[in-house]
Amino acid sequence: MTQEERFNAALDSASVWERLIAEPRFTDELAQIEANADHRTTLQMNRIQEAQRGFE
């Protein structure tokens, strides 16, 4: 792939992301994914803390 082809591919990719970010359904879905990940992280941290207390 030439430098020009890579450059054009990068422009195409940026254009796609620009359209996606402007789409409310996409940003709402991303926010939900992030919230779910945060929730899983909190649950994992709680389990780790419970396990650590079991070793004290």
KESE-141235 format. One record per atom (N, C-alpha, C): chain; x, z, y. Coordinates in nm, 2 decimals. Layout:
KESE-141235
{node "A" {X Z Y}};
...
END
This chain:
KESE-141235
{node "A" {0.09 0.00 -0.12}};
{node "A" {0.00 0.00 0.00}};
{node "A" {0.09 0.00 0.12}};
{node "A" {0.06 -0.09 0.21}};
{node "A" {0.14 -0.10 0.33}};
{node "A" {0.11 0.01 0.43}};
{node "A" {0.19 0.02 0.53}};
{node "A" {0.17 0.12 0.63}};
{node "A" {0.04 0.09 0.71}};
{node "A" {0.01 -0.04 0.73}};
{node "A" {-0.11 -0.07 0.80}};
{node "A" {-0.24 -0.04 0.71}};
{node "A" {-0.22 -0.06 0.58}};
{node "A" {-0.34 -0.03 0.49}};
{node "A" {-0.36 0.12 0.49}};
{node "A" {-0.26 0.20 0.49}};
{node "A" {-0.27 0.34 0.49}};
{node "A" {-0.34 0.39 0.62}};
{node "A" {-0.29 0.33 0.73}};
{node "A" {-0.35 0.36 0.86}};
{node "A" {-0.50 0.33 0.86}};
{node "A" {-0.54 0.21 0.82}};
{node "A" {-0.68 0.17 0.81}};
{node "A" {-0.76 0.26 0.72}};
{node "A" {-0.70 0.30 0.61}};
{node "A" {-0.77 0.39 0.52}};
{node "A" {-0.80 0.52 0.59}};
{node "A" {-0.70 0.57 0.66}};
{node "A" {-0.71 0.70 0.73}};
{node "A" {-0.82 0.69 0.84}};
{node "A" {-0.82 0.58 0.91}};
{node "A" {-0.93 0.56 1.01}};
{node "A" {-1.07 0.55 0.94}};
{node "A" {-1.08 0.49 0.83}};
{node "A" {-1.21 0.48 0.76}};
{node "A" {-1.25 0.62 0.72}};
{node "A" {-1.15 0.70 0.66}};
{node "A" {-1.18 0.83 0.62}};
{node "A" {-1.23 0.92 0.74}};
{node "A" {-1.16 0.91 0.85}};
{node "A" {-1.20 0.99 0.97}};
{node "A" {-1.34 0.95 1.02}};
{node "A" {-1.37 0.82 1.01}};
{node "A" {-1.50 0.77 1.05}};
{node "A" {-1.61 0.83 0.96}};
{node "A" {-1.58 0.84 0.83}};
{node "A" {-1.68 0.89 0.74}};
{node "A" {-1.71 1.04 0.77}};
{node "A" {-1.60 1.12 0.79}};
{node "A" {-1.61 1.26 0.82}};
{node "A" {-1.69 1.28 0.95}};
{node "A" {-1.66 1.20 1.04}};
{node "A" {-1.73 1.21 1.17}};
{node "A" {-1.88 1.19 1.15}};
{node "A" {-1.92 1.09 1.07}};
{node "A" {-2.06 1.07 1.05}};
{node "A" {-2.12 1.19 0.97}};
{node "A" {-2.05 1.24 0.87}};
{node "A" {-2.10 1.35 0.79}};
{node "A" {-2.12 1.48 0.87}};
{node "A" {-2.02 1.51 0.96}};
{node "A" {-2.03 1.63 1.04}};
{node "A" {-2.14 1.62 1.14}};
{node "A" {-2.18 1.50 1.18}};
{node "A" {-2.29 1.48 1.27}};
{node "A" {-2.43 1.50 1.20}};
{node "A" {-2.43 1.50 1.07}};
{node "A" {-2.55 1.50 0.99}};
{node "A" {-2.59 1.65 0.96}};
{node "A" {-2.70 1.70 1.01}};
{node "A" {-2.73 1.84 1.00}};
{node "A" {-2.75 1.89 0.85}};
{node "A" {-2.80 1.80 0.77}};
{node "A" {-2.81 1.84 0.62}};
{node "A" {-2.68 1.87 0.56}};
{node "A" {-2.58 1.79 0.60}};
{node "A" {-2.44 1.80 0.54}};
{node "A" {-2.38 1.93 0.59}};
{node "A" {-2.39 1.96 0.72}};
{node "A" {-2.33 2.09 0.78}};
{node "A" {-2.41 2.21 0.72}};
{node "A" {-2.54 2.20 0.70}};
{node "A" {-2.61 2.31 0.65}};
{node "A" {-2.57 2.33 0.50}};
{node "A" {-2.55 2.23 0.43}};
{node "A" {-2.50 2.24 0.29}};
{node "A" {-2.36 2.30 0.29}};
{node "A" {-2.27 2.26 0.38}};
{node "A" {-2.14 2.32 0.38}};
{node "A" {-2.15 2.47 0.41}};
{node "A" {-2.23 2.50 0.51}};
{node "A" {-2.25 2.64 0.54}};
{node "A" {-2.30 2.72 0.42}};
{node "A" {-2.39 2.67 0.34}};
{node "A" {-2.44 2.74 0.22}};
{node "A" {-2.33 2.75 0.12}};
{node "A" {-2.25 2.65 0.10}};
{node "A" {-2.14 2.66 0.01}};
{node "A" {-2.04 2.77 0.05}};
{node "A" {-2.01 2.77 0.18}};
{node "A" {-1.92 2.87 0.23}};
{node "A" {-1.98 3.01 0.21}};
{node "A" {-2.11 3.03 0.23}};
{node "A" {-2.17 3.16 0.22}};
{node "A" {-2.17 3.20 0.07}};
{node "A" {-2.20 3.11 -0.02}};
{node "A" {-2.19 3.14 -0.16}};
{node "A" {-2.05 3.18 -0.20}};
{node "A" {-1.95 3.11 -0.15}};
{node "A" {-1.81 3.15 -0.18}};
{node "A" {-1.78 3.29 -0.13}};
{node "A" {-1.82 3.32 -0.01}};
{node "A" {-1.80 3.45 0.05}};
{node "A" {-1.86 3.56 -0.04}};
{node "A" {-1.98 3.53 -0.08}};
{node "A" {-2.06 3.63 -0.16}};
{node "A" {-1.98 3.65 -0.30}};
{node "A" {-1.93 3.54 -0.36}};
{node "A" {-1.86 3.56 -0.49}};
{node "A" {-1.73 3.64 -0.46}};
{node "A" {-1.66 3.61 -0.35}};
{node "A" {-1.54 3.69 -0.32}};
{node "A" {-1.57 3.83 -0.30}};
{node "A" {-1.68 3.87 -0.23}};
{node "A" {-1.72 4.01 -0.22}};
{node "A" {-1.75 4.07 -0.35}};
{node "A" {-1.82 4.00 -0.44}};
{node "A" {-1.85 4.06 -0.57}};
{node "A" {-1.72 4.08 -0.65}};
{node "A" {-1.63 3.99 -0.64}};
{node "A" {-1.50 4.00 -0.71}};
{node "A" {-1.42 4.12 -0.66}};
{node "A" {-1.42 4.13 -0.53}};
{node "A" {-1.35 4.25 -0.47}};
{node "A" {-1.41 4.38 -0.51}};
{node "A" {-1.54 4.38 -0.52}};
{node "A" {-1.61 4.51 -0.56}};
{node "A" {-1.57 4.54 -0.71}};
{node "A" {-1.57 4.44 -0.79}};
{node "A" {-1.53 4.46 -0.93}};
{node "A" {-1.38 4.51 -0.94}};
{node "A" {-1.30 4.45 -0.87}};
{node "A" {-1.16 4.49 -0.87}};
{node "A" {-1.14 4.64 -0.83}};
{node "A" {-1.21 4.67 -0.72}};
{node "A" {-1.21 4.81 -0.67}};
{node "A" {-1.26 4.91 -0.77}};
{node "A" {-1.37 4.87 -0.84}};
{node "A" {-1.43 4.95 -0.95}};
{node "A" {-1.33 4.97 -1.06}};
{node "A" {-1.26 4.86 -1.10}};
{node "A" {-1.17 4.87 -1.21}};
{node "A" {-1.05 4.96 -1.17}};
{node "A" {-1.00 4.95 -1.04}};
{node "A" {-0.89 5.03 -0.99}};
{node "A" {-0.93 5.18 -0.99}};
{node "A" {-1.05 5.20 -0.96}};
{node "A" {-1.10 5.35 -0.96}};
{node "A" {-1.10 5.40 -1.10}};
{node "A" {-1.13 5.31 -1.20}};
{node "A" {-1.12 5.35 -1.34}};
{node "A" {-0.99 5.39 -1.39}};
{node "A" {-0.88 5.34 -1.32}};
{node "A" {-0.75 5.37 -1.36}};
{node "A" {-0.69 5.49 -1.29}};
{node "A" {-0.76 5.54 -1.20}};
{node "A" {-0.71 5.65 -1.12}};
{node "A" {-0.72 5.78 -1.19}};
END
